């Protein structure tokens, strides 16, 4: 499995973006463990608690970065869905 193939899932894209944000050197091992646990969607990451992150052997700094990226993505999606200041041009 390559990092390129892993980054095709939304969960993997969050992990990669989060790793880049904190300059985490090699997210490959984290990506492999996430895939082994069948975590493919970004929303699945939101349901992991600290014990589960620890079982996945994900450093807390990366967990924090993942949580931040998830929150930013959620805010971005909700603001674009409710932003009526600029209605679509028809």
ZANU-341482 format. One record per residue (C-alpha): x negated, y, z negated; residue in one letter; residue number from 1. Coordinates in nm, 3 decimals, always signed. Layout:
BEGIN
<site><east>X</east><north>Y</north><up>Z</up><residuo>A</residuo><num>NUM</num></site>
...
% end
This chain:
BEGIN
<site><east>+0.000</east><north>+0.000</north><up>+0.000</up><residuo>X</residuo><num>1</num></site>
<site><east>-0.134</east><north>+0.341</north><up>+0.090</up><residuo>X</residuo><num>2</num></site>
<site><east>-0.066</east><north>+0.676</north><up>-0.068</up><residuo>X</residuo><num>3</num></site>
<site><east>+0.085</east><north>+0.788</north><up>+0.262</up><residuo>X</residuo><num>4</num></site>
<site><east>+0.341</east><north>+0.506</north><up>+0.256</up><residuo>X</residuo><num>5</num></site>
<site><east>+0.425</east><north>+0.579</north><up>-0.107</up><residuo>X</residuo><num>6</num></site>
<site><east>+0.481</east><north>+0.949</north><up>-0.049</up><residuo>X</residuo><num>7</num></site>
<site><east>+0.777</east><north>+0.867</north><up>+0.175</up><residuo>X</residuo><num>8</num></site>
<site><east>+1.003</east><north>+0.819</north><up>-0.130</up><residuo>X</residuo><num>9</num></site>
<site><east>+1.135</east><north>+1.121</north><up>-0.315</up><residuo>X</residuo><num>10</num></site>
<site><east>+0.992</east><north>+0.990</north><up>-0.644</up><residuo>X</residuo><num>11</num></site>
<site><east>+0.649</east><north>+0.953</north><up>-0.486</up><residuo>X</residuo><num>12</num></site>
<site><east>+0.663</east><north>+1.302</north><up>-0.339</up><residuo>X</residuo><num>13</num></site>
<site><east>+0.732</east><north>+1.442</north><up>-0.688</up><residuo>X</residuo><num>14</num></site>
<site><east>+0.442</east><north>+1.244</north><up>-0.835</up><residuo>X</residuo><num>15</num></site>
<site><east>+0.205</east><north>+1.364</north><up>-0.562</up><residuo>X</residuo><num>16</num></site>
<site><east>+0.318</east><north>+1.729</north><up>-0.591</up><residuo>X</residuo><num>17</num></site>
<site><east>+0.285</east><north>+1.711</north><up>-0.969</up><residuo>X</residuo><num>18</num></site>
<site><east>-0.062</east><north>+1.561</north><up>-0.948</up><residuo>X</residuo><num>19</num></site>
<site><east>-0.172</east><north>+1.831</north><up>-0.704</up><residuo>X</residuo><num>20</num></site>
<site><east>-0.031</east><north>+2.102</north><up>-0.932</up><residuo>X</residuo><num>21</num></site>
<site><east>-0.259</east><north>+1.999</north><up>-1.219</up><residuo>X</residuo><num>22</num></site>
<site><east>-0.542</east><north>+1.877</north><up>-0.996</up><residuo>X</residuo><num>23</num></site>
<site><east>-0.500</east><north>+1.519</north><up>-1.116</up><residuo>X</residuo><num>24</num></site>
<site><east>-0.775</east><north>+1.338</north><up>-0.931</up><residuo>X</residuo><num>25</num></site>
<site><east>-0.611</east><north>+1.017</north><up>-0.811</up><residuo>X</residuo><num>26</num></site>
<site><east>-0.236</east><north>+0.958</north><up>-0.836</up><residuo>X</residuo><num>27</num></site>
<site><east>-0.265</east><north>+0.628</north><up>-0.644</up><residuo>X</residuo><num>28</num></site>
<site><east>-0.255</east><north>+0.405</north><up>-0.953</up><residuo>X</residuo><num>29</num></site>
<site><east>+0.047</east><north>+0.593</north><up>-1.088</up><residuo>X</residuo><num>30</num></site>
<site><east>+0.221</east><north>+0.563</north><up>-0.752</up><residuo>X</residuo><num>31</num></site>
<site><east>+0.157</east><north>+0.189</north><up>-0.746</up><residuo>X</residuo><num>32</num></site>
<site><east>+0.305</east><north>+0.140</north><up>-1.093</up><residuo>X</residuo><num>33</num></site>
<site><east>+0.606</east><north>+0.355</north><up>-1.009</up><residuo>X</residuo><num>34</num></site>
<site><east>+0.668</east><north>+0.146</north><up>-0.698</up><residuo>X</residuo><num>35</num></site>
<site><east>+0.630</east><north>-0.181</north><up>-0.892</up><residuo>X</residuo><num>36</num></site>
<site><east>+0.906</east><north>-0.063</north><up>-1.125</up><residuo>X</residuo><num>37</num></site>
<site><east>+1.134</east><north>+0.010</north><up>-0.825</up><residuo>X</residuo><num>38</num></site>
<site><east>+1.140</east><north>+0.384</north><up>-0.893</up><residuo>X</residuo><num>39</num></site>
<site><east>+1.209</east><north>+0.532</north><up>-0.552</up><residuo>X</residuo><num>40</num></site>
<site><east>+1.434</east><north>+0.834</north><up>-0.607</up><residuo>X</residuo><num>41</num></site>
<site><east>+1.346</east><north>+1.154</north><up>-0.789</up><residuo>X</residuo><num>42</num></site>
<site><east>+1.651</east><north>+1.126</north><up>-1.016</up><residuo>X</residuo><num>43</num></site>
<site><east>+1.513</east><north>+0.797</north><up>-1.153</up><residuo>X</residuo><num>44</num></site>
<site><east>+1.213</east><north>+0.986</north><up>-1.291</up><residuo>X</residuo><num>45</num></site>
<site><east>+1.448</east><north>+1.206</north><up>-1.492</up><residuo>X</residuo><num>46</num></site>
<site><east>+1.576</east><north>+0.904</north><up>-1.688</up><residuo>X</residuo><num>47</num></site>
<site><east>+1.236</east><north>+0.786</north><up>-1.809</up><residuo>X</residuo><num>48</num></site>
<site><east>+1.166</east><north>+0.852</north><up>-2.176</up><residuo>X</residuo><num>49</num></site>
<site><east>+0.826</east><north>+0.891</north><up>-2.341</up><residuo>X</residuo><num>50</num></site>
<site><east>+0.800</east><north>+0.520</north><up>-2.422</up><residuo>X</residuo><num>51</num></site>
<site><east>+0.863</east><north>+0.427</north><up>-2.059</up><residuo>X</residuo><num>52</num></site>
<site><east>+0.609</east><north>+0.683</north><up>-1.934</up><residuo>X</residuo><num>53</num></site>
<site><east>+0.359</east><north>+0.538</north><up>-2.180</up><residuo>X</residuo><num>54</num></site>
<site><east>+0.433</east><north>+0.186</north><up>-2.051</up><residuo>X</residuo><num>55</num></site>
<site><east>+0.361</east><north>+0.314</north><up>-1.699</up><residuo>X</residuo><num>56</num></site>
<site><east>+0.030</east><north>+0.449</north><up>-1.834</up><residuo>X</residuo><num>57</num></site>
<site><east>+0.099</east><north>+0.798</north><up>-1.703</up><residuo>X</residuo><num>58</num></site>
<site><east>-0.103</east><north>+1.069</north><up>-1.879</up><residuo>X</residuo><num>59</num></site>
<site><east>+0.113</east><north>+1.318</north><up>-2.069</up><residuo>X</residuo><num>60</num></site>
<site><east>-0.023</east><north>+1.608</north><up>-1.866</up><residuo>X</residuo><num>61</num></site>
<site><east>+0.103</east><north>+1.445</north><up>-1.550</up><residuo>X</residuo><num>62</num></site>
<site><east>+0.436</east><north>+1.360</north><up>-1.715</up><residuo>X</residuo><num>63</num></site>
<site><east>+0.479</east><north>+1.727</north><up>-1.808</up><residuo>X</residuo><num>64</num></site>
<site><east>+0.397</east><north>+1.832</north><up>-1.455</up><residuo>X</residuo><num>65</num></site>
<site><east>+0.646</east><north>+1.579</north><up>-1.313</up><residuo>X</residuo><num>66</num></site>
<site><east>+0.918</east><north>+1.708</north><up>-1.545</up><residuo>X</residuo><num>67</num></site>
<site><east>+0.844</east><north>+2.065</north><up>-1.440</up><residuo>X</residuo><num>68</num></site>
<site><east>+0.859</east><north>+1.975</north><up>-1.070</up><residuo>X</residuo><num>69</num></site>
<site><east>+1.190</east><north>+1.794</north><up>-1.123</up><residuo>X</residuo><num>70</num></site>
<site><east>+1.335</east><north>+2.097</north><up>-1.302</up><residuo>X</residuo><num>71</num></site>
<site><east>+1.215</east><north>+2.333</north><up>-1.029</up><residuo>X</residuo><num>72</num></site>
<site><east>+1.362</east><north>+2.110</north><up>-0.759</up><residuo>X</residuo><num>73</num></site>
<site><east>+1.695</east><north>+2.093</north><up>-0.944</up><residuo>X</residuo><num>74</num></site>
<site><east>+1.704</east><north>+2.473</north><up>-0.985</up><residuo>X</residuo><num>75</num></site>
<site><east>+1.614</east><north>+2.525</north><up>-0.621</up><residuo>X</residuo><num>76</num></site>
<site><east>+1.891</east><north>+2.294</north><up>-0.503</up><residuo>X</residuo><num>77</num></site>
<site><east>+2.154</east><north>+2.445</north><up>-0.731</up><residuo>X</residuo><num>78</num></site>
<site><east>+2.064</east><north>+2.805</north><up>-0.647</up><residuo>X</residuo><num>79</num></site>
<site><east>+2.068</east><north>+2.740</north><up>-0.273</up><residuo>X</residuo><num>80</num></site>
<site><east>+2.405</east><north>+2.568</north><up>-0.303</up><residuo>X</residuo><num>81</num></site>
<site><east>+2.559</east><north>+2.854</north><up>-0.503</up><residuo>X</residuo><num>82</num></site>
<site><east>+2.379</east><north>+3.154</north><up>-0.355</up><residuo>X</residuo><num>83</num></site>
<site><east>+2.650</east><north>+3.359</north><up>-0.184</up><residuo>X</residuo><num>84</num></site>
<site><east>+2.456</east><north>+3.686</north><up>-0.161</up><residuo>X</residuo><num>85</num></site>
<site><east>+2.359</east><north>+3.603</north><up>+0.194</up><residuo>X</residuo><num>86</num></site>
<site><east>+2.637</east><north>+3.416</north><up>+0.370</up><residuo>X</residuo><num>87</num></site>
<site><east>+2.538</east><north>+3.211</north><up>+0.674</up><residuo>X</residuo><num>88</num></site>
<site><east>+2.525</east><north>+3.395</north><up>+1.004</up><residuo>X</residuo><num>89</num></site>
<site><east>+2.789</east><north>+3.273</north><up>+1.246</up><residuo>X</residuo><num>90</num></site>
% end
